[in-house]
């Protein structure tokens, strides 16, 4: 029986990649994805803006810097840390 107040969720392993639409198709950067890979597309609207606090902006910029420097962690390590924190 689950403890009161705790919720269990399943998170599938994910990979983040970027791409560009060329001729109506998305061309991903780096290694091609395996045939049959299910993807979720999130597009940026160049005209849409949003406001964040200076603290959140700094955190987002730091996270983007980590991503650009390839300072990421495998999903299983992240999940292990999340389990330990709960």
Helices and strands as residue ranges (DSSP letters): E 19-22, E 25-28, H 54-68, H 75-85
